[in-house]
Amino acid sequence: MHLVIGNKNYSSWSLRPWMALSMAGIPFRETVIPLDTPDTAALIARHSGAGRVPVLYHGRQVVWESLAIMEYLAELFPEKNLWPKTISARAMARAVSNEMHAGFSALRNACPMNIRRAPKPVPLNDAAKRDIARIEQLWRECRAKFGKGGKFLFGRFSIADAMYTPVVSRFETFAIPVAEDTRAYMDTILNTAAFRAWREAALKESWIVPSDEVD
Ligand SMILES: N[C@@H](CCC(=O)N[C@@H](CS)C(=O)NCC(=O)O)C(=O)O
């Protein structure tokens, strides 16, 4: 397995499959392509016609798009239970994952992922506040319906948690005021060995992407 990703400090889409691989204990190597440099487009074009990272290589198979990569991993390693076991939990996990993949643009625009950012709030418009409220509600519903067996959204770690890991980081670094149960879920993600390792590597990076540096 070989995962091509963007800078760990900024590349939220890369973090998702990287979390899934790491949390599942699937061995892989990585190539990091710095975003927003004069060479970025050419470097990514070697791997992706879409011009985006992440990209996963597995033998002759190439998979792009974060969620498609994680679906591939779930099929390849069914014993890792990357999706929850029951059809009902799986349906909800897929719905919340797709909602993340397709949405929350107001929050994403207002609060770009920036792991090294010292926690500090920014003014949020109503759309971003609505996104945050919706995410808190989603996490609460997942935990209430299917979270009894553990601390993740569906008890054990799943792709749904991977999808929301960058949101957890944004909530943390933009000092978003959240409910107690949201805070507890954030701490679960932030304290995983996988996220800590990603963060540690991100903090060692020196690349700056000005458009993702929000004051
Ligand atoms: N829908 C894609 C989005 C991927 C994406 O937007 N990746 C960003 C980095 S996080 C990228 O490759 N940007 C290219 C660039 O900045 O030139 C996915 O889920 O993988």
The ligand as an SDF file (V2000), in Angstrom:
LIG
                    3D

 20 19  0  0  0  0  0  0  0  0999 V2000
  -12.9790   15.0220   -3.1490 N   0  0  0  0  0  0  0  0  0  0  0  0
  -11.5430   14.8400   -2.9830 C   0  0  0  0  0  0  0  0  0  0  0  0
  -10.9510   16.1560   -2.5090 C   0  0  0  0  0  0  0  0  0  0  0  0
   -9.4500   16.1240   -2.5270 C   0  0  0  0  0  0  0  0  0  0  0  0
   -8.8310   17.4920   -2.3810 C   0  0  0  0  0  0  0  0  0  0  0  0
   -9.4750   18.5350   -2.5510 O   0  0  0  0  0  0  0  0  0  0  0  0
   -7.5320   17.5040   -2.0640 N   0  0  0  0  0  0  0  0  0  0  0  0
   -6.7810   18.7250   -1.9700 C   0  0  0  0  0  0  0  0  0  0  0  0
   -5.8390   18.6870   -0.7510 C   0  0  0  0  0  0  0  0  0  0  0  0
   -6.6900   18.4870    0.7640 S   0  0  0  0  0  0  0  0  0  0  0  0
   -5.8640   18.8460   -3.1760 C   0  0  0  0  0  0  0  0  0  0  0  0
   -5.3900   17.8520   -3.6870 O   0  0  0  0  0  0  0  0  0  0  0  0
   -5.5970   20.0560   -3.6530 N   0  0  0  0  0  0  0  0  0  0  0  0
   -4.7520   20.2150   -4.7720 C   0  0  0  0  0  0  0  0  0  0  0  0
   -4.0640   21.5090   -4.7970 C   0  0  0  0  0  0  0  0  0  0  0  0
   -4.1860   22.2510   -3.8230 O   0  0  0  0  0  0  0  0  0  0  0  0
   -3.4000   21.8080   -5.7970 O   0  0  0  0  0  0  0  0  0  0  0  0
  -11.2910   13.6800   -2.0060 C   0  0  0  0  0  0  0  0  0  0  0  0
  -12.1870   13.3790   -1.2060 O   0  0  0  0  0  0  0  0  0  0  0  0
  -10.2280   13.0440   -2.0600 O   0  0  0  0  0  0  0  0  0  0  0  0
  1  2  1  0
  2  3  1  0
  2 18  1  0
  3  4  1  0
  4  5  1  0
  5  6  2  0
  5  7  1  0
  7  8  1  0
  8  9  1  0
  8 11  1  0
  9 10  1  0
 11 12  2  0
 11 13  1  0
 13 14  1  0
 14 15  1  0
 15 16  2  0
 15 17  1  0
 18 19  2  0
 18 20  1  0
M  END
$$$$
